[in-house]
């Protein structure tokens, strides 16, 4: 059984997984930039901006049990264009 990371280790893991990660959504490319990771116990809040449009930002709340696949899908959903 793998140990669950906490504190600085958890923050560094999320940073390493997401900073400079490229996302392609509807033929547009986005590069995530992690501006902060705040950890409180088993919870983390990850602040992201995107190099292509710094006005686009996200604040993600994850728990120690949240997998990278769920986070990537949440980011892709947030980057999808909205219907006008």
N, C-alpha and C positions, 0 to 999 in steps of 0.2 A: 504494500500500500504506500503510495506517495504522500509525503508530508505536504500540508497546505502552507504556502508561503504567507507571511504577514509582514507588516511594516515596510522598511526600506527595501527588503527583498521583493515584496509584491509590487511596490512602486516601480522598481527597476525592471522587473519582468514585463509589466504592461508597457513601459516606455520602450523597451527593446522590441516588443512585438508590434507596436503601432507607429513609432516615429519613422518618418520617411517611407511608410508603406504606401504603395500605389493602389488605387481603386479605379476600376473602369465601370462607369454607369452610363447606360444609353449613349455609347460612343464618346463619352467625355472622360478624360483622365484627371484624377485628383491625387495629390500627394499630401498625406496626413502629416501634421507637425504637432507633436505633443508639447503643450505649454505647461502642463502641470498634472501631477498625480497626487491626490490627497488620500491617505489611508487612515481609516479609523477602525481598528479591530480587523474584522474579516471583510469589511466593505471598502471599496475604493471608488473615487470619483476621478474621471479622466477628462481633462480639458483638451480639446483638439481644435486646431484651425487648419486651413488648407492653403498650400502655397499658391495655387492658381487664383484664389479669391479669399483674401484674408478676412473678408466680412462674413464668410461662412464659418461657423464654429459650432461645436457640439460639446455638451457636457454629458458624459455617460456615467451611470451608476452601475457598478458591478459588484458581485460578491465573490468570495473565494471559490465558489462553485461554478461561476460563469466561465464558459469556455470561449476560446478565441473565435470559434465559428459563429457563436451567437453575437459577439461584438462586431465582427466583420459584417454580418447580415444587418445589424442595426445601423451601422455606418452607411452601408449601401442604400438602405431604405431612406435614410435621412438625406442622402445626396440626390435621390430621384427628383426630377422636376415635378413641381406641383401643377395640377390642372388650373388653368385660369379661366 
